[in-house]
């Protein structure tokens, strides 16, 4: 329809609304800004909390890196002791304290919730047969320990 036809129709002339002024001074934008500020604050707070909560992981990996450079058979025992102390702190002495051998290895792999490329025979050889263990098995054990510290879940 044309404008002439609209004027002649039964409805009459069209009344257009006034143009809405677009401004950031309206109350709604203050609510959006406040909501955005609160969301950013919560996100940053959660990230800081997670960073602090995982400080023991970073510290343990630093200790493993320091132990890795030293020579001797006690390196594997020290790393295993570090894992055991951390596991006792996280999961409780009753659950972890008595584990050894295959049970200890199964617990470590179960608490990681990931398929590690490390088997029990290599773990057993590196940990319980130090005279047989080689540099390769020692390095694999160290990699497994670092993997456990980065991937273990606290609530298993």
MOJOZI-V874559 format. One record per helix or strand of 2 or more residues. SS is the DSSP state (a for helix, b for strand). FROM is the first residue (numbers start at 1). LEN is the number of residues. Records with the same first field share a line. If there is no record, write none. Layout:
SS->FROM-LEN  FROM-LEN
//
This chain:
a->3-6  27-27  55-14  74-18  93-4  101-12  120-9  135-17
//
